[in-house]
Amino acid sequence: MTDHAPHTSVSDDLAAAFQIEGWPVRGRLVRLGAAIDKILAAHAYPEPVAALLGEACALAALIGSSLKFEGRLLVQAQGDGPVRYVVADYGTDGSLRGYCRYDEAEVAEASGGFARPGARSLLGQGVFIMTLDRGPDFDRRDALG
């Protein structure tokens, strides 16, 4: 006799808040599957660049999914390192886009034998910006870091 579990459809893409009862602990988690696969498949990013873009997209989805209004959250970093520009764009409708501009030779050099150099090694000195776009009826709000 063979037991068959009912098939349940679970999305690879998930953003959820959580709270641990009885403890002053609350948080948010995000899991990207098909959404990040689609973004990364559109370009042949080297592994360190793909990892950086994945982190930016996860950050955008993590924060953007908690917005209490319809709009978009853009996470951007621009620097003088091997990765010149990374952007992740999360819409409160669940849409996600991302892109990196980089120098392939400089990325390989920055890796220096490591599979995944950190964001600081890849971006160098520069700026980090998060922009809230509430649509055409509101001014955009930037947070520069």
MOFENVEN-V341922 format. One record per residue. N is the residue number from 1. RES is the residue in three letters. OMEGA is omega as a letter, one per 40 degrees, with the letter a starting at -180 (none if undefined). Layout:
n = (N	N)
res = (RES	RES)
omega = (OMEGA	OMEGA)
This chain:
n = (1	2	3	4	5	6	7	8	9	10	11	12	13	14	15	16	17	18	19	20	21	22	23	24	25	26	27	28	29	30	31	32	33	34	35	36	37	38	39	40	41	42	43	44	45	46	47	48	49	50	51	52	53	54	55	56	57	58	59	60	61	62	63	64	65	66	67	68	69	70	71	72	73	74	75	76	77	78	79	80	81	82	83	84	85	86	87	88	89	90	91	92	93	94	95	96	97	98	99	100	101	102	103	104	105	106	107	108	109	110	111	112	113	114	115	116	117	118	119	120	121	122	123	124	125	126	127	128	129	130	131	132	133	134	135	136	137	138	139	140	141	142	143	144	145)
res = (MET	THR	ASP	HIS	ALA	PRO	HIS	THR	SER	VAL	SER	ASP	ASP	LEU	ALA	ALA	ALA	PHE	GLN	ILE	GLU	GLY	TRP	PRO	VAL	ARG	GLY	ARG	LEU	VAL	ARG	LEU	GLY	ALA	ALA	ILE	ASP	LYS	ILE	LEU	ALA	ALA	HIS	ALA	TYR	PRO	GLU	PRO	VAL	ALA	ALA	LEU	LEU	GLY	GLU	ALA	CYS	ALA	LEU	ALA	ALA	LEU	ILE	GLY	SER	SER	LEU	LYS	PHE	GLU	GLY	ARG	LEU	LEU	VAL	GLN	ALA	GLN	GLY	ASP	GLY	PRO	VAL	ARG	TYR	VAL	VAL	ALA	ASP	TYR	GLY	THR	ASP	GLY	SER	LEU	ARG	GLY	TYR	CYS	ARG	TYR	ASP	GLU	ALA	GLU	VAL	ALA	GLU	ALA	SER	GLY	GLY	PHE	ALA	ARG	PRO	GLY	ALA	ARG	SER	LEU	LEU	GLY	GLN	GLY	VAL	PHE	ILE	MET	THR	LEU	ASP	ARG	GLY	PRO	ASP	PHE	ASP	ARG	ARG	ASP	ALA	LEU	GLY)
omega = (a	i	i	i	i	a	i	a	i	i	i	a	a	i	a	i	i	i	i	a	i	i	i	a	i	i	a	i	i	i	i	i	a	a	a	i	i	a	a	i	a	a	i	a	i	a	a	i	i	i	i	i	i	i	i	i	i	i	i	i	a	a	a	a	i	a	a	a	i	i	a	i	i	i	a	i	a	a	a	a	a	i	a	a	i	i	i	a	a	i	a	i	i	i	a	i	i	a	i	i	a	i	a	a	i	i	i	i	a	i	i	i	i	i	a	i	a	a	a	i	a	a	a	i	i	a	i	a	i	a	i	i	a	i	a	a	a	i	i	i	i	i	a	i	none)
